[in-house]
Amino acid sequence: MVINEGPLKAIGVDFLREHNSHLHHTNDYNNLSLIVRRGEGFQLKLTFSRELKDQDKITIQLRIGENPKQSTGTLLSLNARAGQEINRWRATISQTNGKQCLIVVTSPADAIVGKYQLSVKTGPNIYQPEKSFFYVLFNPWCKADSVFMPGDAERAEYVLNDTGCIYVGSTKNVQGRPWNFGQFEEDVLDCCMYLLDKSQIKQNVRKDPVVIARSMSALVNANDDAGVLFGNWSGRYAGGTSPLAWTGSAPILQQYYKNKRTVNFGQCWVFSGVLTTVMRCLGIPSRSVSNFASAHDTEENLKVDIYLNEKSEKIEELTTDSIWNFHVWNEAWMKRPDLPKGFDGWQAIDATPQEQSQGIYQCGPCPVTAIKKGEVYLPHDSKFVFAEVNADRVFWLVKNVDGEMKYDKLREDTKVIGKSISTKAVGQDTREDITLQYKFPEDSPEERKAVQTACSYLNSTNLGVCEIKPPSEPLKANLQLGMEGETTLWPGNPIDLNIVVKNESAGAWTVDLTACCQMESYIGKVEASLANIKQTVQTEGKTVIQIPLRIAPETYIKTMMAVEDELLVKINIIAEIRETNEKLTEELTLTFQYPPLRVEMPETAKINEDFKCAFVFKNTLSIPLENCKLHVEGLGFFRMETFDQGDVAPGDIFKSKIICTPRKTGIKKIVAKLNSTQVKGITVEKLITITG
C-alpha cells in the first residue's frame, strides 16, 4: 500500500550566514541577518516536510519595498527546479539530501540595493521564515558592478576599514584626527536602510551608486529633510554635542536611528566621517578628503573676495565668500556611464551644507578628473568643487572717502587656494597627498589651461566674470611683508612676534603699515580682535624693519573660553608705500599646540578576556583647564563614553581607567579626545591586536 505523503511544504530556511558572509566579505557586520553583495551567489539550506521528488516545484520569492511589483523588478519568483532567470536573478538547486536541499541564489551585478524579504513557495503552500529578511549591498569585488575596485589593499581600506584618520589644521600645520567610521557596528546598516527609504528614491533606481551617493550627501545633513546631523558653526553647543567631542560616526547614526530625530551638532569633518561610514556600509568604496585653504565661492566667479578696513580688520558684513583653513569632503569610487568617457573613478561628494544644489543642500558626485581639467559643465556641482581648490583670493581695502566707500584692490593671489589635499594612505596610518589628482602643478601650462577652460564655461553661462591675467610686473618698491617669532602658540603663553618689512631693493621708502591680529574659527569667522598696529616706517638704509607684536595671554584666553570651537590666530598686514602708491598685503596664521594625552594598555589581548585601558593627561600649561571632559571609543570593545574630569590645575595629572572585553579578533583601535573650557580637540589613538 502506497502512503500519500501529502503536498510538499517548506518548514525551515537556514541562511547559512557564517558561510555566506565569509564569501561576501560581510562577516564583520554586527547584524544577525544574512548580508550579501550583488553579482555573487549565496547558498540557502531548505528543510521540507518530506523527501523531495523530481516533480516537486520549489519557487524562491523575493520582495523589496512596500509595494513590490514584477513590473518594477521588486517582486521576483525564481523557479529553483528550472533554474530560470528573472531579471537576471536565478535560483538553482545544487544538492538534495532527503528532506533537505541546498539552493544557490545569484543576483545580477546591478541588483537593487536594500533589504529583501524571502519566502518559499511549494505548490499552493507559501512558507515565510520567522527571520525572513536579508540585505543586498554593492559589490566592489565584482567586475560587473559599477563600484568594482581593483586591488585587495584598496578594497580593504576603502570598504572594510572601520577606523581611519581625518586631516585638519592649516596649510602649514596639517594634523591627523583619529576617526572611528564603525560601518559594521550595531544598527548602522539598518540606519542606512532607513536613510534609503527616507530618500524616497524609487526602489528600481536604488541600484545606481550615482543616485545613492547624491541622496546620501543630502541626508547626512539635516537642512532639508530632517537628516542625520545639524550643522552648527556658532561656537556654542548647548542642547547637543560639540562637534569636537565626537570620536566616530557610529554613536551619531545609532542615536539618529533610535530616536528618528536629527543629532546635534556637526561640522565638516563630522559630516564627512558619517558620509564615509554610510557609503562603506552600503558597499561603495569611499574616503574622507581634506582640502587646505578651501574656497567657499558664493558667486561662482572663481574669486574669493576678502574686504579689510583701514585697521586691516576683516569686514564681516561685506565678506560673503570665505576661505576655510580646511574643509573635509568625500570621494566615492564608481563608474559614470551617465557621462562621456574618461570620468570613472573617484567622485567628489560633500554632505556639509554650504550651497544649495537643485534646491537642496547636496553636493556631487562630481568626477575628480573633471575638476582637474576644468570641465565644470558636468553635473553635479563641478563649478563649486573646482572653486574650492582653484579659486583666486582677492584682498580689498575699504576706505571711507568723503562719506563714500572706496574699494582698492590690494592683491590677487592665484596660488593660495587648494593646498595639501589629503587623505589616509592605503593600509597605513600616514597621510597621502592627492593634490595632483585635483589640479595640475601651479602655473604649469596644463593648470592655466584648466582655469581657462573653467572660466570659459562660467562666462558662457553668465555665472560670473573670470579674468586670466599674465603674471604681474614686479613691485616697484620690492618690499616683502612677513613675521618672525614662535608661530606655534601654547595656551597661557603670551603671543610674542615681530612683523617684518624686508627691503630687498635697498630703496628709500615711506611705508604706512597697519596690522590686525584676530581670533578666527577654521571657517574664517572672526571671534575677537586682539591687537592693532598703525605705524609709519622709513626704509632708508635698512634691509629689515621689525615691528613688535605683543599680546598678553589674558587678552585671548577669554575668547578661547567663550567659544567651544578650536580657534586660531590670523594676522592681516597692509603696507601702503607713499612714493609709488603701491599697496601690499599679507595674511599669516598661527595655531595653538596642546599637551599630549596618553593611552596605556597592552599591545595584545585575547578575545572575550578583560584588559585594562588607562588614559593619562598632565597639564603642562601655565593655566588651569576647567570642565575637562574625556571622550573615549573602542570599536569592538565599548561604545563612546564620556568621563567628567573636572578642573585640572597646572602640573596636575589625571588617570582614567576602563575595562575592555574584546568581541572580535584582529587589529583594533581605541580613540580618545579631551576637551576643556580653555582647549579643545586633544586627540590620541592606540592600536591593540586581539588574538583568538
Secondary structure in CASP SS format (residue, H / E / C, confidence):
PFRMAT SS
TARGET T0000
AUTHOR 0000-0000-0000
METHOD secondary structure of the structure
MODEL  1
M C 1.00
V C 1.00
I C 1.00
N C 1.00
E C 1.00
G C 1.00
P C 1.00
L C 1.00
K C 1.00
A E 1.00
I E 1.00
G E 1.00
V E 1.00
D E 1.00
F C 1.00
L C 1.00
R H 1.00
E H 1.00
H H 1.00
N H 1.00
S H 1.00
H H 1.00
L H 1.00
H C 1.00
H C 1.00
T C 1.00
N C 1.00
D C 1.00
Y C 1.00
N C 1.00
N C 1.00
L C 1.00
S C 1.00
L E 1.00
I E 1.00
V E 1.00
R E 1.00
R C 1.00
G C 1.00
E C 1.00
G E 1.00
F E 1.00
Q E 1.00
L E 1.00
K E 1.00
L E 1.00
T E 1.00
F E 1.00
S C 1.00
R C 1.00
E C 1.00
L C 1.00
K C 1.00
D C 1.00
Q C 1.00
D C 1.00
K C 1.00
I C 1.00
T E 1.00
I E 1.00
Q E 1.00
L E 1.00
R E 1.00
I E 1.00
G C 1.00
E C 1.00
N C 1.00
P C 1.00
K C 1.00
Q H 1.00
S H 1.00
T H 1.00
G C 1.00
T C 1.00
L E 1.00
L E 1.00
S E 1.00
L E 1.00
N E 1.00
A C 1.00
R C 1.00
A C 1.00
G C 1.00
Q C 1.00
E E 1.00
I E 1.00
N C 1.00
R C 1.00
W E 1.00
R E 1.00
A E 1.00
T E 1.00
I E 1.00
S E 1.00
Q E 1.00
T E 1.00
N E 1.00
G C 1.00
K C 1.00
Q E 1.00
C E 1.00
L E 1.00
I E 1.00
V E 1.00
V E 1.00
T E 1.00
S C 1.00
P C 1.00
A C 1.00
D C 1.00
A C 1.00
I C 1.00
V C 1.00
G E 1.00
K E 1.00
Y E 1.00
Q E 1.00
L E 1.00
S E 1.00
V E 1.00
K E 1.00
T E 1.00
G C 1.00
P C 1.00
N E 1.00
I E 1.00
Y E 1.00
Q C 1.00
P C 1.00
E C 1.00
K C 1.00
S C 1.00
F E 1.00
F E 1.00
Y E 1.00
V E 1.00
L E 1.00
F C 1.00
N C 1.00
P C 1.00
W C 1.00
C C 1.00
K C 1.00
A C 1.00
D C 1.00
S C 1.00
V C 1.00
F C 1.00
M C 1.00
P C 1.00
G C 1.00
D H 1.00
A H 1.00
E H 1.00
R H 1.00
A H 1.00
E H 1.00
Y H 1.00
V H 1.00
L H 1.00
N C 1.00
D C 1.00
T E 1.00
G E 1.00
C E 1.00
I E 1.00
Y E 1.00
V E 1.00
G E 1.00
S E 1.00
T C 1.00
K C 1.00
N E 1.00
V E 1.00
Q E 1.00
G E 1.00
R E 1.00
P E 1.00
W E 1.00
N E 1.00
F C 1.00
G C 1.00
Q C 1.00
F C 1.00
E C 1.00
E C 1.00
D C 1.00
V H 1.00
L H 1.00
D H 1.00
C H 1.00
C H 1.00
M H 1.00
Y H 1.00
L H 1.00
L H 1.00
D H 1.00
K H 1.00
S H 1.00
Q C 1.00
I C 1.00
K C 1.00
Q H 1.00
N H 1.00
V H 1.00
R C 1.00
K C 1.00
D C 1.00
P H 1.00
V H 1.00
V H 1.00
I H 1.00
A H 1.00
R H 1.00
S H 1.00
M H 1.00
S H 1.00
A H 1.00
L H 1.00
V C 1.00
N E 1.00
A C 1.00
N C 1.00
D C 1.00
D C 1.00
A C 1.00
G C 1.00
V C 1.00
L E 1.00
F E 1.00
G E 1.00
N C 1.00
W C 1.00
S C 1.00
G C 1.00
R C 1.00
Y C 1.00
A C 1.00
G C 1.00
G C 1.00
T C 1.00
S C 1.00
P H 1.00
L H 1.00
A H 1.00
W C 1.00
T C 1.00
G E 1.00
S C 1.00
A H 1.00
P H 1.00
I H 1.00
L H 1.00
Q H 1.00
Q H 1.00
Y H 1.00
Y H 1.00
K H 1.00
N H 1.00
K C 1.00
R C 1.00
T C 1.00
V E 1.00
N E 1.00
F E 1.00
G E 1.00
Q C 1.00
C H 1.00
W H 1.00
V H 1.00
F H 1.00
S H 1.00
G H 1.00
V H 1.00
L H 1.00
T H 1.00
T H 1.00
V H 1.00
M H 1.00
R H 1.00
C H 1.00
L H 1.00
G C 1.00
I C 1.00
P C 1.00
S E 1.00
R E 1.00
S E 1.00
V E 1.00
S E 1.00
N E 1.00
F E 1.00
A E 1.00
S E 1.00
A E 1.00
H E 1.00
D C 1.00
T C 1.00
E C 1.00
E C 1.00
N C 1.00
L C 1.00
K E 1.00
V E 1.00
D E 1.00
I E 1.00
Y E 1.00
L E 1.00
N C 1.00
E C 1.00
K C 1.00
S C 1.00
E C 1.00
K E 1.00
I C 1.00
E C 1.00
E C 1.00
L C 1.00
T C 1.00
T C 1.00
D C 1.00
S E 1.00
I E 1.00
W E 1.00
N E 1.00
F E 1.00
H E 1.00
V E 1.00
W E 1.00
N E 1.00
E E 1.00
A E 1.00
W E 1.00
M E 1.00
K C 1.00
R C 1.00
P C 1.00
D C 1.00
L C 1.00
P C 1.00
K C 1.00
G C 1.00
F C 1.00
D C 1.00
G E 1.00
W E 1.00
Q E 1.00
A E 1.00
I E 1.00
D C 1.00
A C 1.00
T C 1.00
P C 1.00
Q C 1.00
E C 1.00
Q C 1.00
S E 1.00
Q C 1.00
G C 1.00
I E 1.00
Y C 1.00
Q C 1.00
C C 1.00
G C 1.00
P C 1.00
C E 1.00
P E 1.00
V H 1.00
T H 1.00
A H 1.00
I H 1.00
K H 1.00
K H 1.00
G C 1.00
E C 1.00
V C 1.00
Y C 1.00
L C 1.00
P C 1.00
H C 1.00
D C 1.00
S H 1.00
K H 1.00
F H 1.00
V H 1.00
F H 1.00
A H 1.00
E H 1.00
V H 1.00
N H 1.00
A C 1.00
D E 1.00
R E 1.00
V E 1.00
F E 1.00
W E 1.00
L E 1.00
V E 1.00
K E 1.00
N E 1.00
V E 1.00
D C 1.00
G C 1.00
E E 1.00
M E 1.00
K E 1.00
Y E 1.00
D E 1.00
K E 1.00
L E 1.00
R E 1.00
E E 1.00
D E 1.00
T C 1.00
K C 1.00
V C 1.00
I C 1.00
G C 1.00
K E 1.00
S E 1.00
I E 1.00
S E 1.00
T E 1.00
K E 1.00
A C 1.00
V C 1.00
G C 1.00
Q C 1.00
D C 1.00
T C 1.00
R E 1.00
E E 1.00
D E 1.00
I C 1.00
T H 1.00
L H 1.00
Q H 1.00
Y H 1.00
K C 1.00
F C 1.00
P C 1.00
E C 1.00
D C 1.00
S C 1.00
P H 1.00
E H 1.00
E H 1.00
R H 1.00
K H 1.00
A H 1.00
V H 1.00
Q H 1.00
T H 1.00
A H 1.00
C H 1.00
S H 1.00
Y H 1.00
L H 1.00
N H 1.00
S H 1.00
T C 1.00
N C 1.00
L C 1.00
G C 1.00
V C 1.00
C C 1.00
E C 1.00
I C 1.00
K C 1.00
P C 1.00
P C 1.00
S C 1.00
E C 1.00
P C 1.00
L C 1.00
K C 1.00
A C 1.00
N C 1.00
L E 1.00
Q E 1.00
L E 1.00
G E 1.00
M E 1.00
E E 1.00
G E 1.00
E C 1.00
T C 1.00
T E 1.00
L E 1.00
W C 1.00
P C 1.00
G C 1.00
N C 1.00
P C 1.00
I E 1.00
D E 1.00
L E 1.00
N E 1.00
I E 1.00
V E 1.00
V E 1.00
K E 1.00
N E 1.00
E C 1.00
S C 1.00
A C 1.00
G C 1.00
A C 1.00
W C 1.00
T E 1.00
V E 1.00
D E 1.00
L E 1.00
T E 1.00
A E 1.00
C E 1.00
C E 1.00
Q E 1.00
M E 1.00
E E 1.00
S C 1.00
Y C 1.00
I C 1.00
G C 1.00
K C 1.00
V E 1.00
E E 1.00
A E 1.00
S E 1.00
L E 1.00
A E 1.00
N E 1.00
I E 1.00
K E 1.00
Q E 1.00
T E 1.00
V E 1.00
Q E 1.00
T C 1.00
E C 1.00
G C 1.00
K C 1.00
T C 1.00
V E 1.00
I E 1.00
Q E 1.00
I E 1.00
P E 1.00
L E 1.00
R E 1.00
I E 1.00
A C 1.00
P H 1.00
E H 1.00
T H 1.00
Y H 1.00
I H 1.00
K H 1.00
T H 1.00
M H 1.00
M H 1.00
A H 1.00
V C 1.00
E C 1.00
D C 1.00
E C 1.00
L C 1.00
L E 1.00
V E 1.00
K E 1.00
I E 1.00
N E 1.00
I E 1.00
I E 1.00
A E 1.00
E E 1.00
I E 1.00
R C 1.00
E C 1.00
T C 1.00
N C 1.00
E E 1.00
K E 1.00
L E 1.00
T E 1.00
E E 1.00
E E 1.00
L E 1.00
T E 1.00
L E 1.00
T E 1.00
F E 1.00
Q C 1.00
Y C 1.00
P C 1.00
P C 1.00
L E 1.00
R E 1.00
V E 1.00
E E 1.00
M C 1.00
P C 1.00
E C 1.00
T E 1.00
A E 1.00
K E 1.00
I C 1.00
N C 1.00
E C 1.00
D C 1.00
F E 1.00
K E 1.00
C E 1.00
A E 1.00
F E 1.00
V E 1.00
F E 1.00
K E 1.00
N C 1.00
T C 1.00
L C 1.00
S C 1.00
I C 1.00
P C 1.00
L E 1.00
E E 1.00
N E 1.00
C E 1.00
K E 1.00
L E 1.00
H E 1.00
V E 1.00
E E 1.00
G E 1.00
L C 1.00
G C 1.00
F C 1.00
F E 1.00
R E 1.00
M E 1.00
E E 1.00
T E 1.00
F E 1.00
D E 1.00
Q E 1.00
G E 1.00
D E 1.00
V E 1.00
A C 1.00
P C 1.00
G C 1.00
D C 1.00
I E 1.00
F E 1.00
K E 1.00
S E 1.00
K E 1.00
I E 1.00
I E 1.00
C E 1.00
T C 1.00
P C 1.00
R C 1.00
K C 1.00
T C 1.00
G E 1.00
I E 1.00
K E 1.00
K E 1.00
I E 1.00
V E 1.00
A E 1.00
K E 1.00
L E 1.00
N E 1.00
S C 1.00
T C 1.00
Q C 1.00
V C 1.00
K C 1.00
G C 1.00
I E 1.00
T E 1.00
V E 1.00
E E 1.00
K E 1.00
L E 1.00
I E 1.00
T E 1.00
I E 1.00
T E 1.00
G C 1.00
END
